[in-house]
């Protein structure tokens, strides 16, 4: 039996793929890919993710606001995400979370938007795709508070925490995924 692969976190809508998007998908399918989840990081990329999902039967979408882009979310964007999350090919809310490494958006605003995205996921009954960098203590504190309002589910994308942090999120029912950072010496 050949391997059946799912890419659970792609950004195929990025400009870098404009010239060869079809070829990228073809090669992925030839290698055993059966599904791809294209991840939104702001309102325009969330819209693009849904458009890709509508175009390709094996592509699915997420919608959300990455912590870097928290400062870009306005009321019109909130309304648009509430529309998009109901699309039948939207499978999660993400990429959301906290990133204190770059601080492209103020930390307080990142947390506020993260909580909004948690509420959106809860309202839509969708899992979260969580991005965390240099913000583990705060992300865990936010989730612990939010879990008092009921269960949540999702995946910690590009997991970079330690064994204790992994144990906590796994006990809460979340999954963890690893990327190229798994190969780093530290």
C-alpha positions as YAML, in Angstrom:
chain: A
units: angstrom
residues:
- id: 1
  name: UNK
  ca: [0.00, 0.00, 0.00]
- id: 2
  name: UNK
  ca: [1.36, 3.39, -0.98]
- id: 3
  name: UNK
  ca: [1.59, 6.12, 1.60]
- id: 4
  name: UNK
  ca: [-1.27, 8.58, 1.63]
- id: 5
  name: UNK
  ca: [-0.03, 11.95, 2.76]
- id: 6
  name: UNK
  ca: [-1.82, 15.04, 4.04]
- id: 7
  name: UNK
  ca: [-0.01, 18.37, 4.17]
- id: 8
  name: UNK
  ca: [-1.72, 19.93, 7.16]
- id: 9
  name: UNK
  ca: [-0.05, 23.33, 6.85]
- id: 10
  name: UNK
  ca: [0.77, 24.94, 3.51]
- id: 11
  name: UNK
  ca: [0.78, 28.45, 2.11]
- id: 12
  name: UNK
  ca: [0.24, 27.59, -1.53]
- id: 13
  name: UNK
  ca: [-1.42, 30.95, -2.11]
- id: 14
  name: UNK
  ca: [1.91, 32.79, -1.59]
- id: 15
  name: UNK
  ca: [3.27, 34.66, -4.60]
- id: 16
  name: UNK
  ca: [6.25, 32.29, -4.81]
- id: 17
  name: UNK
  ca: [3.86, 29.67, -6.22]
- id: 18
  name: UNK
  ca: [2.17, 31.88, -8.83]
- id: 19
  name: UNK
  ca: [4.29, 30.50, -11.68]
- id: 20
  name: UNK
  ca: [4.09, 26.79, -10.82]
- id: 21
  name: UNK
  ca: [1.19, 26.20, -8.42]
- id: 22
  name: UNK
  ca: [-0.35, 23.57, -10.71]
- id: 23
  name: UNK
  ca: [2.99, 21.76, -11.02]
- id: 24
  name: UNK
  ca: [3.53, 21.86, -7.26]
- id: 25
  name: UNK
  ca: [0.16, 20.21, -6.70]
- id: 26
  name: UNK
  ca: [0.76, 17.66, -9.45]
- id: 27
  name: UNK
  ca: [4.14, 16.65, -8.01]
- id: 28
  name: UNK
  ca: [2.67, 16.44, -4.52]
- id: 29
  name: UNK
  ca: [-0.13, 14.18, -5.75]
- id: 30
  name: UNK
  ca: [2.37, 11.98, -7.58]
- id: 31
  name: UNK
  ca: [4.27, 11.62, -4.29]
- id: 32
  name: UNK
  ca: [1.13, 10.42, -2.50]
- id: 33
  name: UNK
  ca: [-0.53, 13.62, -1.31]
- id: 34
  name: UNK
  ca: [-4.28, 13.11, -0.92]
- id: 35
  name: UNK
  ca: [-5.14, 16.41, 0.77]
- id: 36
  name: UNK
  ca: [-3.60, 19.79, 1.51]
- id: 37
  name: UNK
  ca: [-4.70, 22.38, 4.06]
- id: 38
  name: UNK
  ca: [-3.89, 25.91, 2.92]
- id: 39
  name: UNK
  ca: [-3.52, 28.22, 5.90]
- id: 40
  name: UNK
  ca: [-4.66, 31.84, 6.08]
- id: 41
  name: UNK
  ca: [-2.59, 34.36, 8.03]
- id: 42
  name: UNK
  ca: [-4.75, 37.46, 7.56]
- id: 43
  name: UNK
  ca: [-8.03, 38.32, 5.86]
- id: 44
  name: UNK
  ca: [-6.69, 38.47, 2.26]
- id: 45
  name: UNK
  ca: [-4.80, 35.17, 2.58]
- id: 46
  name: UNK
  ca: [-7.81, 33.60, 4.27]
- id: 47
  name: UNK
  ca: [-9.87, 34.61, 1.25]
- id: 48
  name: UNK
  ca: [-7.17, 33.23, -1.07]
- id: 49
  name: UNK
  ca: [-7.13, 29.96, 0.88]
- id: 50
  name: UNK
  ca: [-10.87, 29.56, 0.41]
- id: 51
  name: UNK
  ca: [-10.52, 30.35, -3.31]
- id: 52
  name: UNK
  ca: [-7.87, 27.64, -3.68]
- id: 53
  name: UNK
  ca: [-10.05, 25.18, -1.79]
- id: 54
  name: UNK
  ca: [-12.94, 25.95, -4.12]
- id: 55
  name: UNK
  ca: [-10.73, 25.39, -7.16]
- id: 56
  name: UNK
  ca: [-9.12, 22.09, -6.12]
- id: 57
  name: UNK
  ca: [-11.11, 19.20, -4.62]
- id: 58
  name: UNK
  ca: [-8.15, 17.98, -2.54]
- id: 59
  name: UNK
  ca: [-7.34, 21.40, -1.05]
- id: 60
  name: UNK
  ca: [-8.95, 22.64, 2.16]
- id: 61
  name: UNK
  ca: [-8.64, 26.01, 3.90]
- id: 62
  name: UNK
  ca: [-8.18, 27.67, 7.24]
- id: 63
  name: UNK
  ca: [-9.03, 31.27, 8.07]
- id: 64
  name: UNK
  ca: [-7.51, 33.43, 10.75]
- id: 65
  name: UNK
  ca: [-5.04, 36.12, 11.74]
- id: 66
  name: UNK
  ca: [-1.39, 35.30, 12.49]
- id: 67
  name: UNK
  ca: [0.06, 37.16, 15.49]
- id: 68
  name: UNK
  ca: [2.35, 39.16, 13.17]
- id: 69
  name: UNK
  ca: [-0.76, 40.51, 11.45]
- id: 70
  name: UNK
  ca: [-2.89, 41.20, 14.53]
- id: 71
  name: UNK
  ca: [-2.47, 44.94, 13.97]
- id: 72
  name: UNK
  ca: [-4.16, 44.64, 10.56]
- id: 73
  name: UNK
  ca: [-7.46, 43.24, 11.86]
- id: 74
  name: UNK
  ca: [-10.33, 45.71, 11.75]
- id: 75
  name: UNK
  ca: [-14.11, 45.38, 12.09]
- id: 76
  name: UNK
  ca: [-14.60, 44.69, 8.38]
- id: 77
  name: UNK
  ca: [-11.98, 41.93, 8.61]
- id: 78
  name: UNK
  ca: [-13.70, 40.42, 11.63]
- id: 79
  name: UNK
  ca: [-16.98, 40.35, 9.72]
- id: 80
  name: UNK
  ca: [-15.31, 38.76, 6.70]
- id: 81
  name: UNK
  ca: [-13.68, 36.03, 8.81]
- id: 82
  name: UNK
  ca: [-17.08, 35.27, 10.38]
- id: 83
  name: UNK
  ca: [-18.43, 34.74, 6.85]
- id: 84
  name: UNK
  ca: [-15.46, 32.71, 5.62]
- id: 85
  name: UNK
  ca: [-15.32, 30.36, 8.60]
- id: 86
  name: UNK
  ca: [-18.75, 29.00, 7.63]
- id: 87
  name: UNK
  ca: [-17.54, 27.90, 4.19]
- id: 88
  name: UNK
  ca: [-17.82, 24.10, 3.88]
- id: 89
  name: UNK
  ca: [-14.16, 23.75, 2.86]
- id: 90
  name: UNK
  ca: [-12.84, 25.69, 5.86]
- id: 91
  name: UNK
  ca: [-11.57, 23.09, 8.31]
- id: 92
  name: UNK
  ca: [-9.94, 25.23, 11.04]
- id: 93
  name: UNK
  ca: [-9.25, 28.69, 12.43]
- id: 94
  name: UNK
  ca: [-5.63, 29.59, 12.02]
- id: 95
  name: UNK
  ca: [-2.89, 30.40, 11.88]
- id: 96
  name: UNK
  ca: [-3.39, 32.17, 15.20]
- id: 97
  name: UNK
  ca: [-1.49, 32.55, 18.46]
- id: 98
  name: UNK
  ca: [1.30, 34.63, 19.96]
- id: 99
  name: UNK
  ca: [4.76, 35.49, 18.63]
- id: 100
  name: UNK
  ca: [6.95, 37.46, 21.02]
- id: 101
  name: UNK
  ca: [10.13, 36.85, 19.01]
- id: 102
  name: UNK
  ca: [9.52, 39.51, 16.37]
- id: 103
  name: UNK
  ca: [6.73, 41.54, 18.02]
- id: 104
  name: UNK
  ca: [5.46, 42.80, 14.65]
- id: 105
  name: UNK
  ca: [2.19, 43.51, 16.44]
- id: 106
  name: UNK
  ca: [2.00, 44.72, 20.06]
- id: 107
  name: UNK
  ca: [1.78, 41.82, 22.52]
- id: 108
  name: UNK
  ca: [-1.47, 43.00, 24.09]
- id: 109
  name: UNK
  ca: [-3.06, 43.24, 20.65]
- id: 110
  name: UNK
  ca: [-1.75, 39.79, 19.70]
- id: 111
  name: UNK
  ca: [-3.41, 38.35, 22.79]
- id: 112
  name: UNK
  ca: [-6.67, 40.16, 22.16]
- id: 113
  name: UNK
  ca: [-6.82, 38.90, 18.56]
- id: 114
  name: UNK
  ca: [-5.82, 35.39, 19.69]
- id: 115
  name: UNK
  ca: [-8.77, 35.38, 22.09]
- id: 116
  name: UNK
  ca: [-11.05, 36.60, 19.28]
- id: 117
  name: UNK
  ca: [-9.84, 33.76, 17.06]
- id: 118
  name: UNK
  ca: [-10.47, 31.26, 19.87]
- id: 119
  name: UNK
  ca: [-14.01, 32.62, 20.15]
- id: 120
  name: UNK
  ca: [-14.44, 32.33, 16.37]
- id: 121
  name: UNK
  ca: [-13.27, 28.71, 16.44]
- id: 122
  name: UNK
  ca: [-15.61, 27.94, 19.30]
- id: 123
  name: UNK
  ca: [-18.59, 29.59, 17.55]
- id: 124
  name: UNK
  ca: [-17.87, 27.71, 14.31]
- id: 125
  name: UNK
  ca: [-17.00, 24.44, 16.09]
- id: 126
  name: UNK
  ca: [-13.65, 24.30, 14.29]
- id: 127
  name: UNK
  ca: [-10.20, 23.40, 15.60]
- id: 128
  name: UNK
  ca: [-7.40, 25.93, 15.98]
- id: 129
  name: UNK
  ca: [-4.04, 26.04, 14.20]
- id: 130
  name: UNK
  ca: [-1.80, 27.68, 16.80]
- id: 131
  name: UNK
  ca: [1.51, 29.45, 16.18]
- id: 132
  name: UNK
  ca: [3.68, 30.06, 19.24]
- id: 133
  name: UNK
  ca: [7.15, 31.56, 19.32]
- id: 134
  name: UNK
  ca: [8.89, 32.80, 22.45]
- id: 135
  name: UNK
  ca: [5.46, 33.08, 24.09]
- id: 136
  name: UNK
  ca: [4.81, 29.67, 25.64]
- id: 137
  name: UNK
  ca: [3.96, 30.84, 29.16]
- id: 138
  name: UNK
  ca: [1.43, 33.36, 27.90]
- id: 139
  name: UNK
  ca: [-0.13, 31.02, 25.32]
- id: 140
  name: UNK
  ca: [-0.61, 28.33, 27.95]
- id: 141
  name: UNK
  ca: [-2.10, 30.86, 30.39]
- id: 142
  name: UNK
  ca: [-4.53, 32.15, 27.75]
- id: 143
  name: UNK
  ca: [-5.59, 28.62, 26.81]
- id: 144
  name: UNK
  ca: [-6.00, 27.61, 30.45]
- id: 145
  name: UNK
  ca: [-8.34, 30.58, 30.94]
- id: 146
  name: UNK
  ca: [-10.21, 29.93, 27.69]
- id: 147
  name: UNK
  ca: [-10.65, 26.23, 28.48]
- id: 148
  name: UNK
  ca: [-12.77, 27.25, 31.47]
- id: 149
  name: UNK
  ca: [-15.38, 28.25, 28.88]
- id: 150
  name: UNK
  ca: [-15.45, 24.78, 27.36]
- id: 151
  name: UNK
  ca: [-13.23, 22.42, 25.42]
- id: 152
  name: UNK
  ca: [-11.04, 23.49, 22.53]
- id: 153
  name: UNK
  ca: [-9.17, 21.44, 19.99]
- id: 154
  name: UNK
  ca: [-6.50, 21.95, 17.41]
- id: 155
  name: UNK
  ca: [-2.85, 21.63, 16.55]
- id: 156
  name: UNK
  ca: [0.24, 23.48, 17.69]
- id: 157
  name: UNK
  ca: [1.93, 24.12, 14.35]
- id: 158
  name: UNK
  ca: [5.73, 23.94, 14.22]
- id: 159
  name: UNK
  ca: [5.90, 22.89, 17.88]
- id: 160
  name: UNK
  ca: [8.92, 24.35, 19.66]
- id: 161
  name: UNK
  ca: [8.04, 23.79, 23.30]
- id: 162
  name: UNK
  ca: [9.55, 21.44, 25.84]
- id: 163
  name: UNK
  ca: [8.31, 18.08, 27.11]
- id: 164
  name: UNK
  ca: [6.30, 19.64, 29.96]
- id: 165
  name: UNK
  ca: [4.55, 22.05, 27.59]
- id: 166
  name: UNK
  ca: [3.85, 19.22, 25.17]
- id: 167
  name: UNK
  ca: [2.33, 17.21, 28.01]
- id: 168
  name: UNK
  ca: [0.00, 20.06, 28.94]
- id: 169
  name: UNK
  ca: [-1.31, 20.68, 25.44]
- id: 170
  name: UNK
  ca: [-1.68, 16.97, 24.74]
- id: 171
  name: UNK
  ca: [-3.61, 16.54, 28.00]
- id: 172
  name: UNK
  ca: [-5.96, 19.29, 26.83]
- id: 173
  name: UNK
  ca: [-6.61, 17.31, 23.64]
- id: 174
  name: UNK
  ca: [-4.44, 19.30, 21.25]
- id: 175
  name: UNK
  ca: [-2.03, 17.82, 18.73]
- id: 176
  name: UNK
  ca: [1.51, 18.95, 17.99]
- id: 177
  name: UNK
  ca: [3.25, 19.09, 14.62]
- id: 178
  name: UNK
  ca: [6.89, 19.49, 13.78]
- id: 179
  name: UNK
  ca: [8.64, 21.25, 10.92]
- id: 180
  name: UNK
  ca: [12.21, 21.84, 9.86]
- id: 181
  name: UNK
  ca: [12.99, 23.23, 13.29]
- id: 182
  name: UNK
  ca: [13.06, 19.63, 14.51]
- id: 183
  name: UNK
  ca: [16.42, 19.29, 12.76]
- id: 184
  name: UNK
  ca: [18.03, 22.25, 14.58]
- id: 185
  name: UNK
  ca: [20.77, 21.30, 17.04]
- id: 186
  name: UNK
  ca: [19.10, 23.12, 19.94]
...
